[in-house]
Amino acid sequence: MRAVIAREPGGPEVLTVTETDAPVAGPGEVVIDVVATAVNKADTLQRMGFYPPPPGESDILGLECSGRIASLGEGVEGFTVGQEVCALLASGGYAEQVRVPAGQVMPVPEGIDLVSAAALPEVACTVWSNVFMLAGLQPGERFLVHGGAGGIGTFAIQLATALSARVFTTAGSEEKLRVCRDLGADVALNYRDEDFVEVLKAAGGADVILDNMGAKYLGRNVDALATQGRLVVIGMQGGTKGELDLGTLLRKRAAVLATSLRARPTEEKAAICASVVEHVWPLVADGSIKPVIHTVLTLERAGEAHTLVDESTHIGKVLLTTLPALP
């Protein structure tokens, strides 16, 4: 089968399409004929050599996919060969086939086409598990998500809005701010010339913050929290080491939570996927949440897709398809 790998650590030019052995489903696993996958920031970090796959996982890039089930491993129930599905992966999505634990395979939400479904698993599982399962965002609470025009941001805005939170977000251009407002953000701030800390303080503080910047925003995020606020850090784009004011945390009775999804045990990922299907997929099916897709490119154009994500010029998700041409 065809698959995309990084020949060596480096820029988008190191990505190459190669021929490799097709996967075989083991006990409790399925093999999916991949129709589409998505480019995530984690993929660009892996390409540069900074985010290797978990031990025992494929070095093929790709943390999510959509497609049709090709085969079922021993003991797998509830799925049929040929069924249209999407899946959360530890790796392997940039390929014509991928092997995945059955618990991480989800039906395609009603009303979503198979290519677009590739934009959903990683963002849905990330946002639902961190903002709602972990941080416990409640209706009426104030929620801040940084990078509102990205894949995580566009989904988080829609989900928090659908569940009756008051949504604040940051972005870096007027076009991106407009998109955030259109998706339901109550307040969209240009981080280049507006101070989200002062805005949130004036509003009473953020009850939950979802942050992918890490060290760069750590102190300011804590300052922006409300009493009993929860800061969830899911990325390190702004560095790994920052100073934490424990006095402020104690005074606010606040919490800083840091999580990753990729390296979690299979059982935890399965529980997250099941919760997403139960609580989030109905909101996708009724149109409350829609996948936001910037562009869809063929697998051979993975380097071009990574350039878009590296430059942060995209809005929503950048997808890759194994189809020779889009329908």
N, C-alpha and C positions, 0 to 999 in steps of 0.2 A: 504494500500500500504506500501511497504518498504521505509524507509527513514533513513538518517544518522543524528544524533544529537550528541552534546557534553553533556554527563551526568552532567558534572560540569566543571568549568574552569581548564585547565591543558594541559598536553602533548598529543601526538597522541593516547595514550592508553585510553583517555576518550571518544573517538569516538565509537559510537555503532549503530548498525542497529536495528531499532525499527519498529513496526507496528503502523500506524497512519491513520486517516481518509483521504480519497482521496479528493482533492479539487473540488469545483464546480465553474464553470465560471459565474461571475456576468456580469452585463451590461458592454460592451466594453472590455471584457476579453476573453481569450481563455485558455483552458486546453491542455497541451502538454503531450503526452506519451513520457517520457524521454528515449532516447537511450544512451546518454552520457552527462557528465558534465566535468568541469575542476576544478583543484585545484589552487586557487589564494592565494597570500600572505594575502589578506584580510580574507580568510577563516581560516588561521592559527591564525590570530589575534583574530577573533571571538571565535575560540576554546579556546584561552587562557583567554577570558573574556574582551579583550581590544577594541573590535569593534562590539558592538551589532547591530542587524538589526534595520532599521528605525521603528518608532512606527507603530504598526498594521501589521507588516510583520512577516512571519513565522520564528521560530528559527531554522529551517532546514537550513544547510549550502548550499552554492552554488550560484554563481553570474552569471552563464551562463549555457546554455544547448543546445542540439540538439535533435530532435525527430520528432514525427508526431502529427499533431493536432488531439486531441481526441474529443473536443466539442467546440462550439462557443457560447459565451454569446450574449445577446440581443444587436442588433445594430452593430454587427461586420460584416464588408464586406471585400471582397478582399482575403479571405482565405477559404479553404475547408477542411472538415474533411478528415484526411488521408494524407494531404499535408506534405511534408518534410520541416522542418523549423529549424532555430536556434533562440535563444532569449537572450536578456540582462535581467537579473533578479535582484531584490533587495535582494532575498534570495530564498531558496527552491529547488535548482538544484540537490542536492544529494538525489533524490527521484525517484520513478517510475512515478510520475505525478507532474506537477507544474502548478499553475495558474499565468497568466501574462497578463498585459495590452496589447491589440492588437498592439499598436504602437511600442512596444518593440520586436515584432516578425518580423523576417526577413527571406526571402527565403534562402535556401542553395545555395551558389554560384555554378554556373555551373562547373562541373568537380570535385567537392569535395564530398567525401563519407560522409555518415551521421554521423559516429563516429568522424571523423576528424573535421567536422563542429563545434563541441563543443569547439574547440580551438580558435575560431574566435571572437565571439561577444564582450567579455570584452576587449580584446587587440585592436580590430579594433575600437571600440567606444572610448576607452581611448586615443589612439594615434591620431585618426583623430580629435576628438573634442579638444584636448589640443594643439597639434602641429600645426594643420592646421586651424581649425575653430577659436581657441582662439589666438594662437601666430602668426598665419599667415605666416608660413614658405614658402619661395618663391624659385623657381628654381635658382640654383647657390649660395644660401646662405649656410653658414656653420652650421651644426646641430650636437649637442652632445647629446647622450643618454647614461646614466649610466646603468650598468648591461646589456650589450648588448646581453648576451647569455640567458637571461630569456625570459619569455613569451612576456612581453612588448617590451623588447629590440630587440628580433629577428624580431618582426613585424615592429617596428619603423624603423629599419635599411632598411628593404625591401621597406617599403612604401616611406620613404624619398628618397631612391635611385631611385625608379620608377618615382618619381616626380622631379628628377634632382637636388636634393640638394647634397652638399658635406658632407659626413657622418663621424663623429668621434664617437668612443665608448670606454667604459672601460669594462674590465672583469678581472678575477682573476687567469686564468690558460692559458697555451699555447693552450690547446685543445679548450677552449672557444674562445680565440682570433682567432684561425683558422676558427672556425665556423662563427664568425662575419665577417671576411674578405670574406669568401665564399658567405655570404648573400649580400655582396655589400659594406661593410664599407670600406671607403678609408683609414682611420687610426684607428687601434685598439690598445689600450694602456693597459698594465698590471698595474692596480692601486696599486699593491704591490710594484713596483719598478720604476714606471714612473710617472711624474708629469703632469697631464692633463692640468693644468693651464699654464705651460710654453709652452707646445706644442700648445695649442690654441692661446696663445698670439703671438707666432711666426707665426701662420697662419693668424693672423688678428683678432682673437677673434671669439667666437661663436655667431651667430645671434639668435639661439634658443637653449636652453638647456632643456631637459626633465629629471627631477630628482626625484627619489623615496627615497632618503636618508634623506632629510629634513635638520635639524639643523647641522649635522656633515659636510655637504658639502656647507652650505649656503654661507659663506664668500668666499670660493674658487670658487664657481660657479659664483658669482658676479665678482670676479677678472678675470674670463675667458671670460666674455661677451664682445662682440664687442660694439661699439657705436650703440645706439638704439637696443641693444640686449634684448631678452626676456627670462627670466628664469621661467619655469613652474614647480612648485613643486607639485607632486601627491602622495607623501608618506612620512612617518616619521620613516623609519627604523633606521635612525641615530639620532633620538631624535626630540623633539618638540620645543625647545627653543634655538635660536642662536642669535648671534650679527650681525646686518645688518649695513654696512657702507653706510650711506645716502650720504656722500660726493662722494663716488665712483659712486653710482647710478645717482646722479645729473650730475656729470661730463660726464658720458657716456650717459645720457638721456635714461637710461635703465629701465626695468620694472621687478618686481617680482610678479608672479601670482601664487596663490595657489588654487587648485580645487580638488573636489572629485566628483565621478560619482554616487555612490550608493544612496546618499540622495537627488539627484536632483529631482525636480517635474517631474511627469509623462510626462507632455507636453514637457519638455526639453529633456528628454530621447528619446521620440518619434521623435523629430526633429533631434537628433543626429543619431538615427538608420536610418531614411529616407535618411540623407545625406551620411551615410556609404554605403547604398545600391546603391545610385546614383553614388558616386565617387570612392569607394574602391572596391566594389564587381567586377566591370569589370576588375580590375587589378588582382584580385584573379582568375577570370575565364580565363584570357589569360595567366596565369602562371607567371606573374611578381612577385606575392606574393604567397607563399606557407605556410600553417600551419606547424610549426616546433614542432614535438611531441616527447617527450622523452620516454614515455611509456604509455600504457593503462592498467589499473587494474580494477577488478570488484569492485562493490560498497562495498562489504564486506571487501575490503582491503584499505579502506579509511585511516586508521591509517598509513599504509605503505606509501601511497601516501603523506600524510602530513609530514612524516619523511624525504622523499626525498626533499620536498620543504623547510622544516626547515633547512636542512643541505646544501642547495644550491648546491647540486651535480648534479642537472639536467640541461639539455640544452633544451630550449623551454618549452612546456607545458606538464604537467602531467594530464592525463585524467582518469576519472572513467566511467565505463559503467554499465548499468543495465542489459545488456545481460549476460546470464549464462556463455557464452564463446564467445570469439571473432570469427567473421566469417572468 
